Amino acid sequence: MVGVGLVTFPLIQGNAIGWPTWSWLSIAAGVAVLVAFGLHQRRSTRAGRSPLVEPSLFANRGFPAALVTSTLFFAAINGLTLVIVLHLQLGLGRDVLPPA
C-alpha cells in the first residue's frame, strides 16, 4: 500500500504542482518499496511460509496478461462512468437523486 501510494500520488498531483523534486523522489521510493515487497514475498515462499502474493503465479504468461487486461478494462469503465455522471449532472443539470 505504501509503495503504490508513493507512486500514485505524485503521478496525480505532479503536473499540477510543476513536478518538484520530491515527486520524482517519491516515485523512486515507491518503486523501491514495491521491489522490496516482491523480494520479501519470494523469500517467504522459499522459507516455506505462506506469502501474501504467490510469486509462482507470475511464471505463467497468462496471469500477468490477464492482470494488465483487467486493470485496463476496469480503469476505462470507471473513467467512463465518471465522465457520464459529470455530463448528466453538470452538463444536463440532472439531479443526483431521482424525483420523488
MMTF fields as JSON, N, C-alpha, C and O atoms, coordinates in Angstrom:
{
  "mmtfVersion": "1.0.0",
  "mmtfProducer": "UNKNOWN",
  "numBonds": 399,
  "numAtoms": 400,
  "numGroups": 100,
  "numChains": 1,
  "numModels": 1,
  "chainsPerModel": [1],
  "groupsPerChain": [100],
  "chainIdList": ["A"],
  "bondAtomList": [4, 2, 8, 6, 12, 10, 16, 14, 20, 18, 24, 22, 28, 26, 32, 30, 36, 34, 40, 38, 44, 42, 48, 46, 52, 50, 56, 54, 60, 58, 64, 62, 68, 66, 72, 70, 76, 74, 80, 78, 84, 82, 88, 86, 92, 90, 96, 94, 100, 98, 104, 102, 108, 106, 112, 110, 116, 114, 120, 118, 124, 122, 128, 126, 132, 130, 136, 134, 140, 138, 144, 142, 148, 146, 152, 150, 156, 154, 160, 158, 164, 162, 168, 166, 172, 170, 176, 174, 180, 178, 184, 182, 188, 186, 192, 190, 196, 194, 200, 198, 204, 202, 208, 206, 212, 210, 216, 214, 220, 218, 224, 222, 228, 226, 232, 230, 236, 234, 240, 238, 244, 242, 248, 246, 252, 250, 256, 254, 260, 258, 264, 262, 268, 266, 272, 270, 276, 274, 280, 278, 284, 282, 288, 286, 292, 290, 296, 294, 300, 298, 304, 302, 308, 306, 312, 310, 316, 314, 320, 318, 324, 322, 328, 326, 332, 330, 336, 334, 340, 338, 344, 342, 348, 346, 352, 350, 356, 354, 360, 358, 364, 362, 368, 366, 372, 370, 376, 374, 380, 378, 384, 382, 388, 386, 392, 390, 396, 394],
  "bondOrderList": [1, 1, 1, 1, 1, 1, 1, 1, 1, 1, 1, 1, 1, 1, 1, 1, 1, 1, 1, 1, 1, 1, 1, 1, 1, 1, 1, 1, 1, 1, 1, 1, 1, 1, 1, 1, 1, 1, 1, 1, 1, 1, 1, 1, 1, 1, 1, 1, 1, 1, 1, 1, 1, 1, 1, 1, 1, 1, 1, 1, 1, 1, 1, 1, 1, 1, 1, 1, 1, 1, 1, 1, 1, 1, 1, 1, 1, 1, 1, 1, 1, 1, 1, 1, 1, 1, 1, 1, 1, 1, 1, 1, 1, 1, 1, 1, 1, 1, 1],
  "groupList": [{"groupName": "MET", "atomNameList": ["N", "CA", "C", "O"], "elementList": ["N", "C", "C", "O"], "formalChargeList": [0, 0, 0, 0], "bondAtomList": [1, 0, 2, 1, 3, 2], "bondOrderList": [1, 1, 2], "singleLetterCode": "M", "chemCompType": "L-PEPTIDE LINKING"}, {"groupName": "VAL", "atomNameList": ["N", "CA", "C", "O"], "elementList": ["N", "C", "C", "O"], "formalChargeList": [0, 0, 0, 0], "bondAtomList": [1, 0, 2, 1, 3, 2], "bondOrderList": [1, 1, 2], "singleLetterCode": "V", "chemCompType": "L-PEPTIDE LINKING"}, {"groupName": "GLY", "atomNameList": ["N", "CA", "C", "O"], "elementList": ["N", "C", "C", "O"], "formalChargeList": [0, 0, 0, 0], "bondAtomList": [1, 0, 2, 1, 3, 2], "bondOrderList": [1, 1, 2], "singleLetterCode": "G", "chemCompType": "PEPTIDE LINKING"}, {"groupName": "LEU", "atomNameList": ["N", "CA", "C", "O"], "elementList": ["N", "C", "C", "O"], "formalChargeList": [0, 0, 0, 0], "bondAtomList": [1, 0, 2, 1, 3, 2], "bondOrderList": [1, 1, 2], "singleLetterCode": "L", "chemCompType": "L-PEPTIDE LINKING"}, {"groupName": "THR", "atomNameList": ["N", "CA", "C", "O"], "elementList": ["N", "C", "C", "O"], "formalChargeList": [0, 0, 0, 0], "bondAtomList": [1, 0, 2, 1, 3, 2], "bondOrderList": [1, 1, 2], "singleLetterCode": "T", "chemCompType": "L-PEPTIDE LINKING"}, {"groupName": "PHE", "atomNameList": ["N", "CA", "C", "O"], "elementList": ["N", "C", "C", "O"], "formalChargeList": [0, 0, 0, 0], "bondAtomList": [1, 0, 2, 1, 3, 2], "bondOrderList": [1, 1, 2], "singleLetterCode": "F", "chemCompType": "L-PEPTIDE LINKING"}, {"groupName": "PRO", "atomNameList": ["N", "CA", "C", "O"], "elementList": ["N", "C", "C", "O"], "formalChargeList": [0, 0, 0, 0], "bondAtomList": [1, 0, 2, 1, 3, 2], "bondOrderList": [1, 1, 2], "singleLetterCode": "P", "chemCompType": "L-PEPTIDE LINKING"}, {"groupName": "ILE", "atomNameList": ["N", "CA", "C", "O"], "elementList": ["N", "C", "C", "O"], "formalChargeList": [0, 0, 0, 0], "bondAtomList": [1, 0, 2, 1, 3, 2], "bondOrderList": [1, 1, 2], "singleLetterCode": "I", "chemCompType": "L-PEPTIDE LINKING"}, {"groupName": "GLN", "atomNameList": ["N", "CA", "C", "O"], "elementList": ["N", "C", "C", "O"], "formalChargeList": [0, 0, 0, 0], "bondAtomList": [1, 0, 2, 1, 3, 2], "bondOrderList": [1, 1, 2], "singleLetterCode": "Q", "chemCompType": "L-PEPTIDE LINKING"}, {"groupName": "ASN", "atomNameList": ["N", "CA", "C", "O"], "elementList": ["N", "C", "C", "O"], "formalChargeList": [0, 0, 0, 0], "bondAtomList": [1, 0, 2, 1, 3, 2], "bondOrderList": [1, 1, 2], "singleLetterCode": "N", "chemCompType": "L-PEPTIDE LINKING"}, {"groupName": "ALA", "atomNameList": ["N", "CA", "C", "O"], "elementList": ["N", "C", "C", "O"], "formalChargeList": [0, 0, 0, 0], "bondAtomList": [1, 0, 2, 1, 3, 2], "bondOrderList": [1, 1, 2], "singleLetterCode": "A", "chemCompType": "L-PEPTIDE LINKING"}, {"groupName": "TRP", "atomNameList": ["N", "CA", "C", "O"], "elementList": ["N", "C", "C", "O"], "formalChargeList": [0, 0, 0, 0], "bondAtomList": [1, 0, 2, 1, 3, 2], "bondOrderList": [1, 1, 2], "singleLetterCode": "W", "chemCompType": "L-PEPTIDE LINKING"}, {"groupName": "SER", "atomNameList": ["N", "CA", "C", "O"], "elementList": ["N", "C", "C", "O"], "formalChargeList": [0, 0, 0, 0], "bondAtomList": [1, 0, 2, 1, 3, 2], "bondOrderList": [1, 1, 2], "singleLetterCode": "S", "chemCompType": "L-PEPTIDE LINKING"}, {"groupName": "HIS", "atomNameList": ["N", "CA", "C", "O"], "elementList": ["N", "C", "C", "O"], "formalChargeList": [0, 0, 0, 0], "bondAtomList": [1, 0, 2, 1, 3, 2], "bondOrderList": [1, 1, 2], "singleLetterCode": "H", "chemCompType": "L-PEPTIDE LINKING"}, {"groupName": "ARG", "atomNameList": ["N", "CA", "C", "O"], "elementList": ["N", "C", "C", "O"], "formalChargeList": [0, 0, 0, 0], "bondAtomList": [1, 0, 2, 1, 3, 2], "bondOrderList": [1, 1, 2], "singleLetterCode": "R", "chemCompType": "L-PEPTIDE LINKING"}, {"groupName": "GLU", "atomNameList": ["N", "CA", "C", "O"], "elementList": ["N", "C", "C", "O"], "formalChargeList": [0, 0, 0, 0], "bondAtomList": [1, 0, 2, 1, 3, 2], "bondOrderList": [1, 1, 2], "singleLetterCode": "E", "chemCompType": "L-PEPTIDE LINKING"}, {"groupName": "ASP", "atomNameList": ["N", "CA", "C", "O"], "elementList": ["N", "C", "C", "O"], "formalChargeList": [0, 0, 0, 0], "bondAtomList": [1, 0, 2, 1, 3, 2], "bondOrderList": [1, 1, 2], "singleLetterCode": "D", "chemCompType": "L-PEPTIDE LINKING"}],
  "groupTypeList": [0, 1, 2, 1, 2, 3, 1, 4, 5, 6, 3, 7, 8, 2, 9, 10, 7, 2, 11, 6, 4, 11, 12, 11, 3, 12, 7, 10, 10, 2, 1, 10, 1, 3, 1, 10, 5, 2, 3, 13, 8, 14, 14, 12, 4, 14, 10, 2, 14, 12, 6, 3, 1, 15, 6, 12, 3, 5, 10, 9, 14, 2, 5, 6, 10, 10, 3, 1, 4, 12, 4, 3, 5, 5, 10, 10, 7, 9, 2, 3, 4, 3, 1, 7, 1, 3, 13, 3, 8, 3, 2, 3, 2, 14, 16, 1, 3, 6, 6, 10],
  "groupIdList": [1, 2, 3, 4, 5, 6, 7, 8, 9, 10, 11, 12, 13, 14, 15, 16, 17, 18, 19, 20, 21, 22, 23, 24, 25, 26, 27, 28, 29, 30, 31, 32, 33, 34, 35, 36, 37, 38, 39, 40, 41, 42, 43, 44, 45, 46, 47, 48, 49, 50, 51, 52, 53, 54, 55, 56, 57, 58, 59, 60, 61, 62, 63, 64, 65, 66, 67, 68, 69, 70, 71, 72, 73, 74, 75, 76, 77, 78, 79, 80, 81, 82, 83, 84, 85, 86, 87, 88, 89, 90, 91, 92, 93, 94, 95, 96, 97, 98, 99, 100],
  "secStructList": [7, 2, 2, 2, 2, 2, 2, 2, 2, 2, 2, 2, 2, 6, 6, 6, 6, 6, 7, 7, 2, 2, 2, 2, 2, 2, 2, 2, 2, 2, 2, 2, 2, 2, 2, 2, 2, 2, 2, 2, 2, 2, 2, 2, 2, 2, 6, 6, 7, 7, 7, 1, 1, 7, 4, 4, 4, 4, 4, 1, 6, 2, 2, 2, 2, 2, 2, 2, 2, 2, 2, 2, 2, 2, 2, 2, 2, 2, 2, 2, 2, 2, 2, 2, 2, 2, 0, 0, 0, 0, 0, 1, 7, 7, 7, 1, 1, 7, 7, 7],
  "xCoordList": [0.822, 0.0, 0.873, 0.58, 1.931, 2.826, 3.5, 3.588, 3.975, 4.641, 3.722, 4.118, 2.509, 1.549, 1.182, 1.051, 1.017, 0.712, 1.843, 1.604, 3.086, 4.241, 4.382, 4.935, 3.901, 3.958, 2.748, 2.89, 1.572, 0.336, 0.163, -0.192, 0.402, 0.16, 0.94, 0.347, 2.258, 2.96, 2.507, 2.553, 2.069, 1.577, 0.287, 0.042, -0.534, -1.787, -1.544, -2.102, -0.717, -0.527, 0.686, 0.792, 1.597, 2.854, 2.704, 3.378, 1.85, 1.685, 1.111, 1.514, 0.18, -0.47, 0.487, 0.325, 1.487, 2.399, 3.782, 4.712, 3.927, 5.162, 6.264, 7.432, 5.942, 6.898, 8.103, 9.229, 7.878, 9.023, 9.885, 9.493, 11.044, 11.995, 11.417, 11.673, 10.632, 10.08, 9.165, 9.048, 8.51, 7.615, 8.417, 8.004, 9.546, 10.393, 11.014, 11.118, 11.429, 11.981, 10.923, 11.228, 9.684, 8.597, 8.32, 8.087, 8.345, 8.135, 9.254, 8.997, 10.496, 11.629, 11.526, 11.802, 11.135, 10.976, 9.847, 9.965, 8.759, 7.65, 8.048, 7.662, 8.819, 9.296, 10.212, 10.141, 11.075, 11.977, 11.187, 11.526, 10.143, 9.317, 8.619, 8.535, 8.118, 7.44, 8.413, 8.053, 9.627, 10.639, 10.995, 11.12, 11.158, 11.466, 10.331, 10.586, 9.084, 7.945, 7.987, 7.756, 8.282, 8.372, 9.472, 9.28, 10.62, 11.713, 11.353, 11.703, 10.658, 10.226, 9.254, 9.335, 8.343, 7.389, 8.104, 7.743, 9.112, 9.879, 10.639, 10.684, 11.236, 11.951, 10.989, 11.333, 9.783, 8.784, 8.418, 8.27, 8.273, 7.932, 9.057, 8.807, 10.298, 11.444, 11.604, 12.082, 11.195, 11.331, 10.193, 10.195, 9.219, 8.113, 6.947, 5.976, 7.027, 5.904, 4.893, 5.189, 3.716, 2.658, 2.785, 2.61, 3.087, 3.245, 1.891, 0.88, 1.888, 0.673, 0.297, -0.877, 1.298, 1.118, 1.982, 3.194, 1.381, 2.111, 2.964, 2.409, 4.293, 5.151, 5.064, 5.323, 4.709, 4.646, 3.531, 3.546, 2.57, 1.519, 2.076, 1.545, 3.144, 3.7, 4.582, 5.022, 4.85, 5.644, 4.843, 5.413, 3.532, 2.657, 2.381, 1.966, 2.597, 2.416, 0.976, 0.739, 0.032, -1.374, -1.813, -2.655, -1.255, -1.689, -1.331, -2.216, -0.076, 0.212, -0.558, -0.971, -0.751, -1.516, -2.963, -3.533, -3.553, -4.93, -5.014, -5.999, -4.001, -3.966, -3.928, -4.664, -3.079, -2.989, -4.285, -4.781, -4.832, -6.066, -7.225, -7.98, -7.378, -8.485, -8.284, -9.256, -7.047, -6.785, -7.157, -7.805, -6.761, -7.12, -8.629, -9.187, -9.284, -10.73, -11.449, -12.292, -11.113, -11.81, -11.438, -12.265, -10.216, -9.851, -10.69, -11.159, -10.884, -11.7, -13.157, -13.794, -13.694, -15.093, -15.301, -16.278, -14.392, -14.522, -14.392, -15.127, -13.471, -13.324, -14.558, -15.0, -15.11, -16.324, -17.502, -18.284, -17.628, -18.711, -18.586, -19.59, -17.385, -17.178, -17.571, -18.24, -17.167, -17.497, -19.007, -19.555, -19.681, -21.134, -21.852, -22.772, -21.446, -22.083, -21.866, -22.806, -20.662, -20.404, -21.182, -21.668, -21.306, -22.087, -23.562, -24.196, -24.097, -25.505, -25.766, -26.783, -24.86, -25.084, -24.725, -25.523, -23.538, -23.082, -23.538, -23.894, -23.531, -23.886, -25.378, -25.852, -26.125, -27.57, -28.377, -29.595, -27.725, -28.402, -29.279, -30.197, -29.029, -29.814, -29.454, -28.334, -30.405, -30.175, -29.575, -29.742, -28.882, -28.262, -29.328, -29.223, -30.329, -31.395, -32.527, -32.812, -33.177, -34.31, -35.486, -35.579, -36.383, -37.546, -38.414, -38.57, -38.965, -39.785, -41.191, -41.994],
  "yCoordList": [-1.177, 0.0, 1.25, 2.216, 1.231, 2.388, 2.6, 3.731, 1.522, 1.64, 2.18, 3.047, 1.676, 2.148, 3.607, 4.397, 3.963, 5.355, 6.301, 7.401, 5.866, 6.705, 6.902, 7.912, 5.972, 6.122, 6.892, 7.751, 6.599, 7.164, 8.645, 9.414, 9.064, 10.462, 11.448, 12.404, 11.258, 12.218, 12.173, 13.188, 11.0, 10.937, 11.728, 12.302, 11.764, 12.512, 14.005, 14.815, 14.38, 15.787, 16.435, 17.661, 15.649, 16.195, 17.259, 18.286, 17.052, 18.012, 19.325, 20.394, 19.258, 20.469, 21.336, 22.555, 20.71, 21.48, 21.642, 22.091, 21.286, 21.542, 20.522, 20.848, 19.316, 18.223, 18.615, 18.64, 18.922, 19.235, 17.99, 16.873, 18.207, 17.113, 16.025, 14.841, 16.418, 15.411, 14.44, 13.287, 14.871, 13.952, 12.842, 11.683, 13.188, 12.177, 11.257, 10.05, 11.826, 11.002, 10.05, 8.913, 10.526, 9.697, 8.524, 7.402, 8.786, 7.709, 6.679, 5.475, 7.149, 6.229, 5.42, 4.221, 6.064, 5.347, 4.329, 3.23, 4.67, 3.746, 2.511, 1.395, 2.707, 1.572, 0.698, -0.529, 1.338, 0.576, -0.239, -1.392, 0.348, -0.372, -1.554, -2.63, -1.371, -2.459, -3.584, -4.758, -3.241, -4.264, -5.014, -6.239, -4.275, -4.923, -5.856, -6.936, -5.454, -6.31, -7.598, -8.687, -7.464, -8.647, -9.603, -10.819, -9.053, -9.892, -10.563, -11.719, -9.831, -10.412, -11.572, -12.59, -11.423, -12.486, -13.719, -14.852, -13.484, -14.6, -15.344, -16.575, -14.577, -15.204, -15.967, -17.034, -15.431, -16.124, -17.465, -18.454, -17.504, -18.749, -19.771, -20.946, -19.312, -20.225, -20.76, -21.877, -19.948, -20.365, -21.272, -21.772, -21.491, -22.368, -21.676, -22.329, -20.365, -19.617, -19.288, -19.4, -18.887, -18.544, -17.074, -16.196, -16.786, -15.404, -14.728, -15.395, -13.408, -12.65, -12.734, -12.871, -12.651, -12.801, -13.973, -13.967, -14.963, -16.158, -15.835, -15.61, -15.806, -15.443, -16.409, -16.009, -17.66, -18.623, -18.29, -18.784, -17.466, -17.064, -16.285, -16.364, -15.534, -14.692, -15.462, -14.903, -16.737, -17.562, -17.914, -18.079, -18.03, -18.32, -17.014, -16.039, -16.969, -15.741, -15.234, -14.032, -16.127, -15.733, -14.887, -14.003, -15.144, -14.41, -12.932, -12.102, -12.55, -11.117, -10.43, -9.279, -11.135, -10.548, -10.309, -9.262, -11.264, -11.098, -9.997, -9.259, -9.88, -8.841, -7.456, -6.562, -7.274, -5.986, -5.692, -4.565, -6.696, -6.506, -6.121, -5.205, -6.8, -6.468, -5.102, -4.382, -4.733, -3.403, -2.323, -1.341, -2.487, -1.508, -1.446, -0.362, -2.596, -2.631, -1.861, -1.008, -2.166, -1.513, -0.039, 0.763, 0.34, 1.757, 2.488, 3.598, 1.88, 2.501, 2.599, 3.626, 1.556, 1.583, 2.651, 3.398, 2.735, 3.759, 5.15, 6.053, 5.351, 6.652, 7.032, 8.18, 6.082, 6.341, 6.668, 7.573, 5.938, 6.205, 7.616, 8.317, 8.042, 9.384, 10.438, 11.413, 10.259, 11.223, 11.29, 12.382, 10.154, 10.141, 10.825, 11.611, 10.539, 11.155, 12.659, 13.413, 13.109, 14.557, 15.225, 16.344, 14.561, 15.122, 15.246, 16.267, 14.207, 14.253, 15.337, 16.027, 15.499, 16.46, 17.884, 18.803, 18.069, 19.426, 19.886, 21.051, 19.0, 19.379, 19.478, 20.438, 18.493, 18.456, 18.954, 19.093, 19.226, 19.765, 18.769, 19.169, 17.491, 16.482, 16.461, 16.8, 16.062, 15.968, 14.608, 13.635, 14.561, 13.314, 12.309, 11.121, 12.78, 11.907, 11.836, 12.825, 10.684, 10.577, 11.394, 11.648, 11.803, 12.581, 11.75, 10.541, 12.421, 11.723, 11.506, 10.934],
  "zCoordList": [0.0, 0.0, 0.0, -0.704, 0.778, 0.831, -0.52, -0.998, -1.137, -2.431, -3.514, -4.292, -3.568, -4.569, -4.303, -5.238, -3.039, -2.693, -3.063, -3.561, -2.818, -3.16, -4.663, -5.1, -5.453, -6.901, -7.418, -8.288, -6.897, -7.429, -7.124, -8.018, -5.889, -5.522, -6.382, -6.882, -6.579, -7.438, -8.893, -9.587, -9.361, -10.738, -10.902, -11.963, -9.868, -9.927, -9.748, -10.488, -8.774, -8.431, -9.087, -9.093, -9.637, -10.139, -11.198, -11.13, -12.168, -13.246, -12.732, -13.19, -11.791, -11.275, -10.467, -10.408, -9.844, -8.993, -9.621, -8.952, -10.888, -11.609, -11.435, -11.647, -11.062, -10.911, -10.06, -10.557, -8.787, -7.926, -7.687, -8.022, -7.113, -6.889, -6.003, -6.223, -4.993, -4.082, -4.81, -4.394, -5.885, -6.595, -7.278, -7.265, -7.869, -8.509, -7.468, -7.687, -6.33, -5.256, -4.688, -4.328, -4.613, -4.118, -5.063, -4.614, -6.354, -7.326, -7.215, -7.23, -7.105, -6.973, -5.684, -5.681, -4.598, -3.324, -3.42, -2.877, -4.096, -4.269, -5.058, -4.709, -6.123, -6.91, -6.061, -6.123, -5.265, -4.391, -3.364, -3.097, -2.791, -1.816, -2.482, -1.891, -3.699, -4.406, -4.758, -4.676, -5.144, -5.432, -4.152, -4.158, -3.053, -1.767, -1.349, -0.814, -1.586, -1.27, -2.094, -1.569, -3.387, -4.244, -3.792, -3.783, -3.419, -2.931, -1.606, -1.372, -0.75, 0.53, 0.308, 0.995, -0.641, -0.941, -1.49, -1.171, -2.312, -2.866, -1.761, -1.744, -0.839, 0.278, 1.183, 1.692, 1.389, 2.214, 1.608, 2.326, 0.295, -0.387, -0.234, 0.033, -0.406, -0.285, 1.132, 1.33, 2.132, 3.53, 3.966, 5.091, 3.087, 3.417, 4.087, 4.471, 4.234, 4.807, 3.714, 2.525, 4.126, 3.184, 2.782, 3.626, 1.511, 1.081, 0.863, 0.646, 0.923, 0.659, -0.821, -1.166, -1.682, -3.129, -3.569, -3.351, -4.178, -4.609, -5.837, -6.913, -5.712, -6.847, -8.031, -9.166, -7.79, -8.893, -9.886, -11.014, -9.486, -10.419, -11.6, -12.708, -11.366, -12.418, -13.388, -14.393, -13.108, -14.022, -15.27, -16.348, -15.129, -16.261, -17.0, -16.374, -18.307, -19.085, -19.074, -19.201, -18.925, -18.982, -17.799, -17.952, -16.622, -15.428, -15.49, -15.277, -15.77, -15.86, -16.985, -16.844, -18.103, -19.207, -18.793, -19.1, -18.103, -17.627, -16.577, -16.531, -15.742, -14.724, -15.357, -14.94, -16.356, -17.049, -17.805, -17.773, -18.482, -19.24, -18.337, -18.662, -17.212, -16.31, -15.667, -15.444, -15.366, -14.811, -15.816, -15.452, -17.071, -18.098, -18.318, -18.492, -18.312, -18.505, -17.396, -17.673, -16.14, -15.038, -14.922, -14.488, -15.299, -15.325, -16.366, -16.113, -17.532, -18.579, -18.16, -18.392, -17.549, -17.105, -16.042, -16.1, -15.065, -14.024, -14.605, -14.203, -15.549, -16.189, -16.985, -16.943, -17.704, -18.482, -17.575, -17.867, -16.484, -15.533, -14.966, -14.845, -14.62, -14.094, -15.117, -14.772, -16.363, -17.407, -17.629, -17.785, -17.645, -17.855, -16.703, -16.931, -15.467, -14.307, -14.316, -14.065, -14.597, -14.645, -15.773, -15.606, -16.911, -18.013, -17.628, -17.896, -17.004, -16.607, -15.568, -15.643, -14.594, -13.518, -13.926, -13.74, -14.478, -14.789, -16.169, -16.346, -17.132, -18.489, -18.721, -19.329, -18.243, -18.477, -17.29, -17.394, -16.157, -14.985, -14.268, -13.553, -14.434, -13.741, -12.264, -11.88, -11.449, -10.015, -9.673, -10.409, -8.553, -8.127, -7.71, -8.014, -7.029, -6.537, -7.549, -8.224, -7.666, -8.591, -8.061, -6.86, -8.959, -8.493, -7.55, -7.722, -6.567, -5.563, -6.015, -5.279]
}
